Amino acid sequence: MAYECFEVTRDGPVAHLKLCRPDELNSMKRSFWYELPQIVRDLDREGSVRAVVLSSTGRHFSAGMDLGVFAGGLGGLGNGKADDAAEIGRLRANLRLGVLEIQETFNVLERARMPVIAAIQGGCIGGAVDMVSACDLRYATRDAFFCIQEINIGMTADVGTLQRLPKIIPEGIVREYAYTGRRLPAERAREVGLLNEIFDDHAALLEGVFRVAHEIAERSPLAIWGSKEMITYSRDHTVADSLNYIATWQTGMFQPADMGESFKARQEKRAPAYPDLLPVGKPI
């Protein structure tokens, strides 16, 4: 299937989602907000994808939300063009639904059964920070930078940056850049824990990220899914709640087959061969 904002390819068990509008700085136009969740949900349901690489093209990773989306009215993103003559309470309620729908675009990255790895070059601005904050791992080129651009245009970021970033890097750092709109350079981003690693150029970045993705893909996809689920759950809950959840999860999900294959592969000095996750039917 052809998309306006993405090229989607497969490298064995690793899917590659590539932003493909470099001449427009990979800005997030209206179709972006529909395409990304559709692509990720389809890959997740399919079952054989074990890791996703999210990369970009051109000088900058992404300039964030396209101004045309603002011009069209956020409240109308998923609900048609808002009627300016409507009662104000109904208009505001529709705006809330529009923002929630935009948020869902990046929520799917967090909910996917497989890890999503961001490969970032150049500018990662505004909505792009929201997007990579929802990814599992982040790698970047040495010239990359991050900017919570919303404050520079007179608004509060509302698609996940202010909710997820304080769980990734120290709160004081988030506040500094959220309040000032300054650029966070790659080196500083790695210092504070936003980036896992920095590469000298885009080619080296992609090579390194795909190496990590394939390493993940060699592990049990059920165990990877469980690890992702537990880390995300623990981020938002107490230690006691999280221990209770993993106990319940293991009751249903822990099966000895993958562990047995791991031990057998070691004895036979070969790579383990784990079955894919089962496909998930599309909602009715």
Buried (B, 14 or more C-beta within 10 A) or exposed (E): EEBEBBEBEEEEBBBBBBBBBEEBBBBBBBEBBBBBBBBBBBBBBEBBBBBBBBBBBBEBBBBBBBEEBEEBBBBBBBEEEBEEEEEEEEBEEBBEBBBEBBBBBBBBBBBBBBBBBBBBBBBBBBBBBBBBBBBBBBBBBBBBBBBBBBBEEEEEBBBBBBBBBBEBBEEEBBEEBBEEBBBBBBEBBBEBEBBBEBBEEBEBBBEBBBEBBBEBBBBBBBBBBBBBBBEBBBEEEEEEEBEEBBEEBEEEEEEEEBEEBBEEBEEEEEEBEBEEBEEEEEEE
